[in-house]
Amino acid sequence: MKTKLLLFWISISLIGLAKAQQADGEKPNFIFIFSDDQRYDLIGALGHPEVLTPNLDRLVHEGAVFTHAYNMGAWNGAVCVASRAMMISGLSVWDARDQESEFQQMADEGRFWPQLLEKAGYETYMTGKWHVKADAGSIFQNVVHVRPGMPNQTPEGYDRPKSEADTTWQPWDKSFEGFWKGGKHWSEVLADDARGFLQQAGKSAAPFLMYLAFNAPHDPRQAPKEFVDMYPVESIALPASHMDMYPYKDSIGLSENLRDEALAPFPRNAYSVRKNIQEYYAIISHMDAQIGKILDALEATGKRDNTYILFTADHGLAVGHHGLMGKQNMFDHSIRAPLLLVGPRIPEGKRYQQQVYLQDVSATIMDLAGVEKPETTVFNSLMPYVETGAPSAYPAIYSCYLDLQRMVRTERYKLIFYPKLNKILLFDLEKDTGELRDRSADPDYQGIKQHLLLLLADQQRSVNDPLGPIER
């Protein structure tokens, strides 16, 4: 009896080994989910349990979280343009700006990473937000529902709500179109598209790459009423950094003339901030429900075990933090995004604190696909952190906004510089995660400030910052 049992377990082990060896010989599949304007911690399992995201929570528990992922900045008010240009090209922020006019030529020459995967035998798919200066159809083989930078806003969607009596604009009111334009919420359309792609991919022997770009949770932050009702406005907590007005806003490009900042009234009243946060949480939960449908469709293909799922956002969003509403600032709530990686070689429930750029997603996919990274790609694969616990590939993280803001940060400290004001802010992030106490004038931090200024100058040189190194 013992001999038979032993033989049984040996046979099971050999079958498992054979399957593993077979899987190792197959090219992995990739599903890249790209959200829009999602703050780094707005996944329930990442520290905000009041935000209901059961499907993203699944990914958190099943794979790795990179807790410190950043966007390198932007050369215009539409920060997503720069973020997505860097993602698709692998270029750093100012080089992406300078070469953006050549993107279509680069696509025609097959130089973008989805095209490199196609050359390696991948079937490539794209649906959702694009906002890149090249035709999506020239970069991906299969393209459905290419969306613009944002769904249409309406005058009623700005400067609201002024009070609890202001109920003119409602997230579920389809007459304002936005995400409802066409009759079905755009997040639901994307999920339908993805499921259609997966049905096709499930019947094919070819490996696949799916680029699924939600417009959510960008404004207009619309969701069905049942999702809004999940978040009673009176239960919404104000951010610890809530203030009526950010004191430097006009000199750093964040006045009432900036579209994002005009979404809520000036000065910021508590009710308008809570209402905007309520709608932000609701559209995230609605998007999460659509991600659940995509994950279920992947399971149905039988290819889940050989598929990597990557999730990030193009940047974060203030939504009331520091008296701001948009993403055109250097605080972590706006430059930092969630970054999840799930798949065959990824440990479950692991968190990595190395500082990375969210655009490292592109280099990671190429690495896992066995595709050589182009010399022009400045971003790096996440796999060395997973495989060896390597230190960050970046000596510091840099970010920028126009010629009005610069930032450099290490694991513990952050320096923000406002060139027009010749103003420095310095934060000790170990003691002050909310970036509430400026230490720039503190005698105990002068050496750190000088070190960060040198780091910023080095970073400016490395990315060809048109301002040139800050000399102080």
KOLDOBA-356680 format. One record per residue (C-alpha): residue in three letters; z negated, y, x. Coordinates in Angstrom, 3 decimals, padded with zeros to 6 digits. Layout:
<nodes>
+------+----------+----------+----------+
| resn |       pz |       py |       px |
+------+----------+----------+----------+
|  ALA |        Z |        Y |        X |
...
+------+----------+----------+----------+
</nodes>
This chain:
<nodes>
+------+----------+----------+----------+
| resn |       pz |       py |       px |
+------+----------+----------+----------+
|  MET |  000.000 |  000.000 |  000.000 |
|  LYS | -000.943 |  002.397 |  002.801 |
|  THR |  002.302 |  001.564 |  004.630 |
|  LYS |  004.389 |  002.319 |  001.516 |
|  LEU |  002.535 |  005.600 |  000.981 |
|  LEU |  003.083 |  006.564 |  004.604 |
|  LEU |  006.795 |  005.773 |  004.358 |
|  PHE |  006.993 |  007.801 |  001.160 |
|  TRP |  005.483 |  010.903 |  002.815 |
|  ILE |  007.675 |  010.454 |  005.879 |
|  SER |  010.770 |  010.325 |  003.667 |
|  ILE |  009.661 |  013.448 |  001.777 |
|  SER |  009.062 |  015.246 |  005.085 |
|  LEU |  012.487 |  014.246 |  006.381 |
|  ILE |  014.145 |  015.470 |  003.195 |
|  GLY |  012.286 |  018.770 |  003.530 |
|  LEU |  013.297 |  019.060 |  007.173 |
|  ALA |  016.931 |  018.314 |  006.332 |
|  LYS |  016.896 |  020.984 |  003.627 |
|  ALA |  015.366 |  023.488 |  006.034 |
|  GLN |  017.971 |  022.676 |  008.668 |
|  GLN |  020.722 |  023.031 |  006.082 |
|  ALA |  019.318 |  026.383 |  004.938 |
|  ASP |  019.083 |  027.504 |  008.570 |
|  GLY |  022.807 |  026.865 |  008.933 |
|  GLU |  023.681 |  029.001 |  005.923 |
|  LYS |  024.131 |  032.735 |  005.992 |
|  PRO |  021.403 |  034.402 |  003.948 |
|  ASN |  022.090 |  036.534 |  000.897 |
|  PHE |  020.802 |  040.088 |  000.477 |
|  ILE |  019.700 |  042.136 | -002.513 |
|  PHE |  018.985 |  045.719 | -001.531 |
|  ILE |  017.262 |  047.689 | -004.305 |
|  PHE |  017.250 |  051.447 | -003.702 |
|  SER |  015.205 |  053.664 | -006.028 |
|  ASP |  015.340 |  057.455 | -006.176 |
|  ASP |  012.371 |  059.820 | -005.711 |
|  GLN |  009.684 |  057.098 | -005.614 |
|  ARG |  006.506 |  057.968 | -003.742 |
|  TYR |  005.335 |  055.436 | -001.158 |
|  ASP |  002.224 |  054.271 | -003.031 |
|  LEU |  003.583 |  054.172 | -006.579 |
|  ILE |  003.585 |  050.417 | -006.889 |
|  GLY |  000.507 |  049.013 | -008.581 |
|  ALA | -000.260 |  046.589 | -005.759 |
|  LEU | -000.033 |  049.362 | -003.148 |
|  GLY | -003.059 |  051.318 | -004.223 |
|  HIS | -002.276 |  052.726 | -007.653 |
|  PRO | -003.297 |  049.960 | -010.074 |
|  GLU | -002.895 |  052.365 | -012.981 |
|  VAL |  000.875 |  052.292 | -012.327 |
|  LEU |  002.108 |  049.133 | -014.030 |
|  THR |  004.741 |  047.455 | -011.853 |
|  PRO |  004.286 |  043.674 | -012.211 |
|  ASN |  007.669 |  042.818 | -010.717 |
|  LEU |  007.377 |  045.044 | -007.670 |
|  ASP |  003.836 |  043.687 | -007.336 |
|  ARG |  005.400 |  040.207 | -007.122 |
|  LEU |  007.499 |  041.343 | -004.187 |
|  VAL |  004.460 |  042.893 | -002.496 |
|  HIS |  002.588 |  039.582 | -002.733 |
|  GLU |  005.585 |  037.405 | -001.808 |
|  GLY |  006.643 |  039.321 |  001.290 |
|  ALA |  005.957 |  042.118 |  003.735 |
|  VAL |  005.124 |  045.759 |  003.102 |
|  PHE |  005.903 |  048.437 |  005.658 |
|  THR |  003.285 |  050.975 |  004.712 |
|  HIS |  004.563 |  053.871 |  006.834 |
|  ALA |  008.293 |  054.320 |  006.148 |
|  TYR |  009.804 |  057.804 |  006.291 |
|  ASN |  012.932 |  059.778 |  005.587 |
|  MET |  014.201 |  061.799 |  008.540 |
|  GLY |  014.858 |  064.879 |  006.405 |
|  ALA |  017.722 |  066.804 |  004.903 |
|  TRP |  020.165 |  069.592 |  005.515 |
|  ASN |  020.333 |  070.680 |  001.859 |
|  GLY |  018.251 |  070.773 | -001.314 |
|  ALA |  019.580 |  067.403 | -002.479 |
|  VAL |  017.480 |  065.418 | -000.005 |
|  CYS |  018.948 |  062.179 | -001.347 |
|  VAL |  022.372 |  063.118 |  000.054 |
|  ALA |  021.075 |  063.115 |  003.613 |
|  SER |  018.931 |  060.027 |  003.085 |
|  ARG |  021.827 |  058.008 |  001.670 |
|  ALA |  024.259 |  059.300 |  004.284 |
|  MET |  021.890 |  058.054 |  006.994 |
|  MET |  021.411 |  054.751 |  005.176 |
|  ILE |  025.106 |  053.955 |  004.921 |
|  SER |  026.149 |  055.323 |  008.327 |
|  GLY |  023.188 |  054.584 |  010.584 |
|  LEU |  023.460 |  058.130 |  011.962 |
|  SER |  020.462 |  060.408 |  012.471 |
|  VAL |  020.049 |  063.338 |  010.119 |
|  TRP |  021.950 |  066.098 |  011.927 |
|  ASP |  024.673 |  063.774 |  013.213 |
|  ALA |  025.137 |  062.520 |  009.640 |
|  ARG |  025.530 |  066.118 |  008.485 |
|  ASP |  028.080 |  066.865 |  011.201 |
|  GLN |  030.107 |  063.700 |  010.557 |
|  GLU |  029.823 |  063.611 |  006.766 |
|  SER |  033.320 |  065.050 |  006.371 |
|  GLU |  034.647 |  062.024 |  008.293 |
|  PHE |  032.939 |  059.401 |  006.118 |
|  GLN |  036.061 |  058.526 |  004.155 |
|  GLN |  037.996 |  058.016 |  007.372 |
|  MET |  035.147 |  055.859 |  008.681 |
|  ALA |  035.311 |  053.812 |  005.472 |
|  ASP |  039.063 |  053.424 |  005.791 |
|  GLU |  038.466 |  052.105 |  009.315 |
|  GLY |  035.847 |  049.616 |  008.094 |
|  ARG |  032.963 |  051.081 |  010.110 |
|  PHE |  030.107 |  051.018 |  007.579 |
|  TRP |  027.623 |  048.140 |  007.656 |
|  PRO |  028.564 |  046.624 |  004.251 |
|  GLN |  032.113 |  046.373 |  005.596 |
|  LEU |  030.831 |  044.668 |  008.742 |
|  LEU |  029.115 |  042.102 |  006.520 |
|  GLU |  032.341 |  041.636 |  004.598 |
|  LYS |  034.131 |  040.881 |  007.873 |
|  ALA |  031.431 |  038.278 |  008.552 |
|  GLY |  032.265 |  036.483 |  005.299 |
|  TYR |  030.044 |  038.267 |  002.782 |
|  GLU |  030.983 |  039.147 | -000.779 |
|  THR |  029.713 |  042.713 | -001.327 |
|  TYR |  028.628 |  044.401 | -004.558 |
|  MET |  027.516 |  047.896 | -005.460 |
|  THR |  026.317 |  049.539 | -008.648 |
|  GLY |  024.358 |  052.706 | -009.429 |
|  LYS |  023.727 |  055.961 | -007.617 |
|  TRP |  026.057 |  056.694 | -004.722 |
|  HIS |  026.098 |  060.404 | -003.730 |
|  VAL |  027.889 |  059.728 | -000.437 |
|  LYS |  031.066 |  061.501 |  000.690 |
|  ALA |  033.222 |  058.385 |  000.680 |
|  ASP |  034.598 |  056.283 | -002.133 |
|  ALA |  032.175 |  053.439 | -002.876 |
|  GLY |  035.152 |  051.239 | -003.733 |
|  SER |  036.456 |  051.605 | -000.200 |
|  ILE |  033.160 |  050.314 |  001.255 |
|  PHE |  032.188 |  047.539 | -001.190 |
|  GLN |  034.493 |  044.860 | -002.585 |
|  ASN |  033.016 |  044.920 | -006.093 |
|  VAL |  031.881 |  048.214 | -007.616 |
|  VAL |  030.655 |  048.919 | -011.152 |
|  HIS |  029.216 |  052.065 | -012.734 |
|  VAL |  029.115 |  054.430 | -009.787 |
|  ARG |  026.628 |  057.116 | -010.803 |
|  PRO |  026.343 |  060.748 | -009.657 |
|  GLY |  023.386 |  062.257 | -007.814 |
|  MET |  021.384 |  062.545 | -011.009 |
|  PRO |  021.801 |  062.176 | -014.753 |
|  ASN |  022.537 |  065.476 | -016.463 |
|  GLN |  019.560 |  067.754 | -016.988 |
|  THR |  019.415 |  070.236 | -019.852 |
|  PRO |  017.847 |  073.705 | -020.070 |
|  GLU |  015.084 |  072.205 | -022.216 |
|  GLY |  014.168 |  069.897 | -019.332 |
|  TYR |  013.036 |  072.756 | -017.083 |
|  ASP |  009.910 |  074.928 | -017.019 |
|  ARG |  008.014 |  072.470 | -019.190 |
|  PRO |  005.700 |  071.811 | -020.806 |
|  LYS |  004.029 |  075.177 | -021.069 |
|  SER |  001.254 |  073.802 | -023.265 |
|  GLU |  000.309 |  070.764 | -025.332 |
|  ALA |  002.221 |  072.314 | -028.219 |
|  ASP |  005.459 |  072.241 | -026.201 |
|  THR |  007.120 |  069.038 | -027.437 |
|  THR |  010.763 |  070.151 | -027.526 |
|  TRP |  011.849 |  067.758 | -024.765 |
|  GLN |  010.764 |  064.122 | -025.002 |
|  PRO |  011.630 |  061.276 | -022.591 |
|  TRP |  012.833 |  058.954 | -025.353 |
|  ASP |  014.991 |  061.550 | -027.146 |
|  LYS |  018.560 |  060.358 | -026.583 |
|  SER |  020.058 |  063.644 | -027.788 |
|  PHE |  019.310 |  065.149 | -024.365 |
|  GLU |  021.519 |  062.436 | -022.812 |
|  GLY |  020.516 |  062.204 | -019.127 |
|  PHE |  019.678 |  058.535 | -018.529 |
|  TRP |  020.623 |  057.867 | -022.153 |
|  LYS |  024.192 |  059.130 | -021.725 |
|  GLY |  026.531 |  056.377 | -022.876 |
|  GLY |  023.990 |  054.902 | -025.282 |
|  LYS |  022.013 |  052.600 | -022.974 |
|  HIS |  019.492 |  053.713 | -020.360 |
|  TRP |  021.143 |  053.721 | -016.938 |
|  SER |  018.414 |  051.515 | -015.442 |
|  GLU |  019.182 |  048.890 | -018.088 |
|  VAL |  022.905 |  049.177 | -017.375 |
|  LEU |  022.219 |  048.575 | -013.692 |
|  ALA |  020.186 |  045.460 | -014.500 |
|  ASP |  023.043 |  044.177 | -016.685 |
|  ASP |  025.507 |  044.852 | -013.863 |
|  ALA |  023.330 |  043.018 | -011.352 |
|  ARG |  022.933 |  039.999 | -013.607 |
|  GLY |  026.692 |  039.857 | -014.026 |
|  PHE |  027.144 |  039.964 | -010.246 |
|  LEU |  024.573 |  037.191 | -009.802 |
|  GLN |  026.228 |  034.935 | -012.371 |
|  GLN |  029.432 |  035.223 | -010.347 |
|  ALA |  027.641 |  034.797 | -007.001 |
|  GLY |  025.830 |  031.708 | -008.260 |
|  LYS |  029.166 |  029.937 | -008.632 |
|  SER |  030.439 |  030.941 | -005.197 |
|  ALA |  029.789 |  029.383 | -001.804 |
|  ALA |  030.147 |  032.769 | -000.108 |
|  PRO |  026.989 |  034.663 |  000.888 |
|  PHE |  026.521 |  037.978 | -000.874 |
|  LEU |  025.212 |  041.489 | -000.326 |
|  MET |  024.129 |  043.466 | -003.391 |
|  TYR |  023.484 |  047.221 | -003.129 |
|  LEU |  021.631 |  048.167 | -006.331 |
|  ALA |  020.860 |  051.876 | -006.472 |
|  PHE |  018.749 |  053.046 | -009.392 |
|  ASN |  018.820 |  056.713 | -010.346 |
|  ALA |  015.252 |  056.226 | -011.558 |
|  PRO |  012.651 |  057.630 | -011.208 |
|  HIS |  014.565 |  060.893 | -010.557 |
|  ASP |  014.399 |  063.535 | -013.265 |
|  PRO |  015.106 |  063.796 | -016.105 |
|  ARG |  012.278 |  061.273 | -016.168 |
|  GLN |  013.312 |  059.461 | -019.344 |
|  ALA |  012.077 |  056.119 | -020.615 |
|  PRO |  011.657 |  054.363 | -023.980 |
|  LYS |  008.630 |  055.554 | -025.911 |
|  GLU |  006.702 |  052.308 | -025.437 |
|  PHE |  006.693 |  052.926 | -021.687 |
|  VAL |  005.527 |  056.514 | -022.050 |
|  ASP |  002.771 |  055.353 | -024.402 |
|  MET |  001.460 |  053.082 | -021.643 |
|  TYR |  000.145 |  056.237 | -019.954 |
|  PRO | -001.905 |  058.472 | -022.299 |
|  VAL | -001.652 |  061.942 | -020.797 |
|  GLU | -005.404 |  062.494 | -021.024 |
|  SER | -005.943 |  059.473 | -018.754 |
|  ILE | -003.764 |  060.880 | -015.963 |
|  ALA | -005.771 |  062.091 | -012.979 |
|  LEU | -004.716 |  065.276 | -011.226 |
|  PRO | -003.854 |  064.857 | -007.530 |
|  ALA | -006.650 |  065.770 | -005.143 |
|  SER | -004.307 |  068.395 | -003.665 |
|  HIS | -003.522 |  070.000 | -007.040 |
|  MET | -003.230 |  073.777 | -006.824 |
|  ASP | -001.721 |  076.512 | -008.941 |
|  MET |  000.695 |  077.618 | -006.235 |
|  TYR |  001.572 |  076.478 | -002.729 |
|  PRO |  000.882 |  079.567 | -000.621 |
|  TYR |  003.945 |  079.322 |  001.658 |
|  LYS |  006.447 |  078.148 | -000.950 |
|  ASP |  008.817 |  081.124 | -000.937 |
|  SER |  009.234 |  081.232 |  002.847 |
|  ILE |  009.964 |  077.519 |  003.173 |
|  GLY |  012.609 |  077.285 |  000.452 |
|  LEU |  010.416 |  076.100 | -002.441 |
|  SER |  010.518 |  079.070 | -004.785 |
|  GLU |  011.352 |  079.054 | -008.486 |
|  ASN |  015.017 |  079.159 | -007.436 |
|  LEU |  014.893 |  075.585 | -006.145 |
|  ARG |  015.928 |  073.271 | -008.971 |
|  ASP |  013.209 |  070.680 | -008.410 |
|  GLU |  010.448 |  073.267 | -008.363 |
|  ALA |  011.727 |  074.848 | -011.595 |
|  LEU |  010.999 |  071.656 | -013.553 |
|  ALA |  007.398 |  072.731 | -014.263 |
|  PRO |  005.976 |  076.181 | -015.025 |
|  PHE |  004.611 |  078.554 | -012.388 |
|  PRO |  001.705 |  078.720 | -011.830 |
|  ARG |  001.129 |  074.974 | -012.187 |
|  ASN | -001.157 |  074.271 | -015.117 |
|  ALA | -003.100 |  071.020 | -015.320 |
|  TYR | -001.454 |  069.826 | -018.527 |
|  SER |  002.117 |  070.283 | -017.240 |
|  VAL |  001.265 |  068.355 | -014.072 |
|  ARG | -000.314 |  065.514 | -016.038 |
|  LYS |  002.656 |  065.389 | -018.403 |
|  ASN |  005.152 |  065.217 | -015.529 |
|  ILE |  003.104 |  062.466 | -013.872 |
|  GLN |  002.960 |  060.550 | -017.166 |
|  GLU |  006.753 |  060.617 | -017.436 |
|  TYR |  007.095 |  059.704 | -013.747 |
|  TYR |  004.894 |  056.629 | -014.143 |
|  ALA |  006.726 |  055.626 | -017.331 |
|  ILE |  010.198 |  055.648 | -015.813 |
|  ILE |  008.896 |  053.687 | -012.803 |
|  SER |  007.448 |  051.023 | -015.120 |
|  HIS |  010.711 |  050.906 | -017.064 |
|  MET |  012.666 |  050.482 | -013.811 |
|  ASP |  010.242 |  047.741 | -012.772 |
|  ALA |  011.035 |  045.851 | -015.987 |
|  GLN |  014.728 |  045.942 | -015.053 |
|  ILE |  013.930 |  044.683 | -011.549 |
|  GLY |  012.198 |  041.759 | -013.232 |
|  LYS |  015.433 |  040.885 | -015.021 |
|  ILE |  017.302 |  040.964 | -011.711 |
|  LEU |  014.748 |  038.699 | -010.034 |
|  ASP |  014.961 |  036.249 | -012.940 |
|  ALA |  018.755 |  036.216 | -012.657 |
|  LEU |  018.472 |  035.504 | -008.941 |
|  GLU |  016.192 |  032.539 | -009.678 |
|  ALA |  018.797 |  031.193 | -012.102 |
|  THR |  021.412 |  031.066 | -009.331 |
|  GLY |  019.311 |  028.616 | -007.315 |
|  LYS |  019.780 |  030.864 | -004.272 |
|  ARG |  016.416 |  032.622 | -004.219 |
|  ASP |  015.141 |  030.594 | -001.242 |
|  ASN |  017.998 |  031.819 |  000.936 |
|  THR |  017.989 |  035.441 | -000.241 |
|  TYR |  016.327 |  038.458 |  001.331 |
|  ILE |  015.191 |  041.171 | -001.064 |
|  LEU |  014.688 |  044.652 |  000.336 |
|  PHE |  013.273 |  047.513 | -001.701 |
|  THR |  012.857 |  051.153 | -000.750 |
|  ALA |  013.451 |  054.665 | -002.086 |
|  ASP |  015.456 |  057.498 | -000.581 |
|  HIS |  012.254 |  059.587 | -000.228 |
|  GLY |  009.121 |  060.397 | -002.197 |
|  LEU |  008.230 |  063.203 | -004.591 |
|  ALA |  005.405 |  065.724 | -004.985 |
|  VAL |  005.018 |  065.836 | -008.800 |
|  GLY |  002.034 |  068.173 | -008.647 |
|  HIS |  000.677 |  067.438 | -005.172 |
|  HIS |  000.057 |  070.654 | -003.212 |
|  GLY |  001.313 |  072.671 | -006.184 |
|  LEU |  004.851 |  071.338 | -005.642 |
|  MET |  007.192 |  069.255 | -007.787 |
|  GLY |  010.080 |  068.217 | -005.535 |
|  LYS |  010.758 |  066.337 | -002.326 |
|  GLN |  011.791 |  069.268 | -000.132 |
|  ASN |  008.580 |  069.395 |  001.880 |
|  MET |  006.981 |  067.654 |  004.843 |
|  PHE |  003.924 |  066.130 |  003.172 |
|  ASP |  003.695 |  062.331 |  003.055 |
|  HIS |  004.032 |  062.266 | -000.726 |
|  SER |  007.583 |  063.552 | -000.279 |
|  ILE |  008.901 |  062.155 |  003.014 |
|  ARG |  007.326 |  058.696 |  002.738 |
|  ALA |  008.741 |  055.832 |  000.648 |
|  PRO |  007.752 |  052.262 | -000.246 |
|  LEU |  009.460 |  049.595 |  001.849 |
|  LEU |  009.290 |  045.896 |  000.926 |
|  LEU |  010.930 |  042.920 |  002.597 |
|  VAL |  010.885 |  039.433 |  001.032 |
|  GLY |  012.748 |  036.350 |  002.197 |
|  PRO |  012.899 |  033.057 |  004.072 |
|  ARG |  011.392 |  034.175 |  007.393 |
|  ILE |  009.005 |  036.755 |  005.998 |
|  PRO |  005.261 |  036.053 |  005.731 |
|  GLU |  003.699 |  036.480 |  002.310 |
|  GLY |  001.277 |  039.299 |  001.606 |
|  LYS |  001.617 |  040.815 |  005.077 |
|  ARG |  001.351 |  044.562 |  005.711 |
|  TYR |  002.763 |  046.328 |  008.744 |
|  GLN |  001.534 |  049.788 |  009.690 |
|  GLN |  004.057 |  050.562 |  012.426 |
|  GLN |  005.848 |  053.835 |  011.742 |
|  VAL |  009.472 |  053.215 |  010.722 |
|  TYR |  012.321 |  054.998 |  008.989 |
|  LEU |  013.385 |  053.743 |  005.585 |
|  GLN |  016.962 |  053.622 |  006.901 |
|  ASP |  015.844 |  050.728 |  009.118 |
|  VAL |  016.864 |  048.645 |  006.091 |
|  SER |  020.503 |  048.777 |  007.219 |
|  ALA |  019.756 |  047.564 |  010.749 |
|  THR |  017.499 |  044.840 |  009.331 |
|  ILE |  020.226 |  043.480 |  007.068 |
|  MET |  022.694 |  043.411 |  009.962 |
|  ASP |  020.131 |  041.650 |  012.141 |
|  LEU |  019.387 |  038.959 |  009.556 |
|  ALA |  023.097 |  038.511 |  008.805 |
|  GLY |  023.894 |  037.974 |  012.478 |
|  VAL |  026.088 |  041.083 |  012.562 |
|  GLU |  026.010 |  043.190 |  015.709 |
|  LYS |  024.616 |  046.662 |  015.119 |
|  PRO |  027.110 |  049.435 |  016.001 |
|  GLU |  026.208 |  051.655 |  018.939 |
|  THR |  026.195 |  054.637 |  016.569 |
|  THR |  023.328 |  053.168 |  014.497 |
|  VAL |  020.120 |  054.833 |  015.647 |
|  PHE |  017.873 |  052.890 |  013.270 |
|  ASN |  016.238 |  049.591 |  014.157 |
|  SER |  015.626 |  046.192 |  012.616 |
|  LEU |  012.213 |  045.520 |  011.118 |
|  MET |  012.251 |  041.930 |  012.331 |
|  PRO |  010.556 |  042.510 |  015.724 |
|  TYR |  007.458 |  043.658 |  013.820 |
|  VAL |  007.574 |  040.517 |  011.690 |
|  GLU |  008.310 |  038.088 |  014.505 |
|  THR |  006.217 |  039.448 |  017.374 |
|  GLY |  004.077 |  042.294 |  016.000 |
|  ALA |  006.002 |  044.704 |  018.225 |
|  PRO |  004.886 |  048.353 |  018.387 |
|  SER |  006.947 |  050.960 |  016.576 |
|  ALA |  010.425 |  051.490 |  017.992 |
|  TYR |  009.855 |  055.239 |  017.547 |
|  PRO |  007.547 |  057.279 |  019.800 |
|  ALA |  007.022 |  059.631 |  016.851 |
|  ILE |  008.452 |  060.274 |  013.407 |
|  TYR |  010.520 |  063.429 |  012.875 |
|  SER |  011.545 |  065.100 |  009.645 |
|  CYS |  013.172 |  068.374 |  008.668 |
|  TYR |  014.323 |  070.528 |  005.794 |
|  LEU |  017.138 |  073.031 |  006.354 |
|  ASP |  016.080 |  075.535 |  009.026 |
|  LEU |  012.835 |  076.147 |  007.139 |
|  GLN |  010.569 |  073.194 |  007.922 |
|  ARG |  009.992 |  070.749 |  010.766 |
|  MET |  007.539 |  067.866 |  011.098 |
|  VAL |  006.406 |  065.386 |  013.703 |
|  ARG |  003.765 |  062.705 |  013.237 |
|  THR |  002.066 |  059.957 |  015.172 |
|  GLU | -000.025 |  057.197 |  013.650 |
|  ARG | -003.002 |  059.559 |  013.372 |
|  TYR | -001.808 |  063.162 |  013.501 |
|  LYS |  000.834 |  065.269 |  011.801 |
|  LEU |  002.167 |  068.684 |  012.749 |
|  ILE |  004.246 |  070.764 |  010.330 |
|  PHE |  006.047 |  073.882 |  011.541 |
|  TYR |  007.475 |  076.655 |  009.355 |
|  PRO |  009.930 |  078.540 |  011.631 |
|  LYS |  010.407 |  081.615 |  009.427 |
|  LEU |  006.644 |  082.166 |  009.335 |
|  ASN |  005.919 |  080.933 |  012.865 |
|  LYS |  003.265 |  078.882 |  011.072 |
|  ILE |  001.771 |  075.577 |  012.229 |
|  LEU | -000.201 |  073.135 |  010.096 |
|  LEU | -002.054 |  070.253 |  011.733 |
|  PHE | -003.620 |  067.287 |  009.943 |
|  ASP | -005.871 |  064.503 |  011.160 |
|  LEU | -004.556 |  061.732 |  008.928 |
|  GLU | -007.349 |  059.327 |  009.777 |
|  LYS | -009.926 |  061.717 |  008.335 |
|  ASP | -007.669 |  063.459 |  005.812 |
|  THR | -005.109 |  061.150 |  004.169 |
|  GLY | -004.334 |  063.736 |  001.492 |
|  GLU | -003.369 |  066.425 |  004.036 |
|  LEU | -005.868 |  068.895 |  002.642 |
|  ARG | -007.492 |  070.385 |  005.745 |
|  ASP | -005.392 |  072.292 |  008.266 |
|  ARG | -006.838 |  071.834 |  011.766 |
|  SER | -004.365 |  074.043 |  013.620 |
|  ALA | -007.012 |  076.684 |  014.437 |
|  ASP | -009.800 |  074.198 |  015.156 |
|  PRO | -010.815 |  074.396 |  018.849 |
|  ASP | -011.333 |  070.622 |  018.938 |
|  TYR | -007.670 |  070.010 |  018.072 |
|  GLN | -005.877 |  072.398 |  020.449 |
|  GLY | -004.948 |  069.694 |  022.942 |
|  ILE | -003.603 |  067.531 |  020.146 |
|  LYS | -001.611 |  070.464 |  018.777 |
|  GLN |  000.028 |  071.104 |  022.145 |
|  HIS |  000.845 |  067.401 |  022.533 |
|  LEU |  002.454 |  067.310 |  019.075 |
|  LEU |  004.487 |  070.430 |  019.821 |
|  LEU |  005.885 |  068.681 |  022.900 |
|  LEU |  006.613 |  065.591 |  020.834 |
|  LEU |  008.397 |  067.708 |  018.234 |
|  ALA |  010.548 |  069.322 |  020.919 |
|  ASP |  011.444 |  065.872 |  022.280 |
|  GLN |  012.376 |  064.654 |  018.814 |
|  GLN |  014.476 |  067.736 |  018.157 |
|  ARG |  016.464 |  067.056 |  021.312 |
|  SER |  016.953 |  063.410 |  020.393 |
|  VAL |  018.432 |  064.208 |  016.960 |
|  ASN |  020.460 |  067.268 |  018.020 |
|  ASP |  018.373 |  069.602 |  015.873 |
|  PRO |  020.423 |  072.799 |  015.402 |
|  LEU |  017.251 |  074.888 |  015.699 |
|  GLY |  016.792 |  073.654 |  019.219 |
|  PRO |  013.384 |  072.644 |  020.583 |
|  ILE |  010.479 |  074.726 |  019.313 |
|  GLU |  009.145 |  076.623 |  022.282 |
|  ARG |  005.539 |  077.842 |  022.056 |
+------+----------+----------+----------+
</nodes>
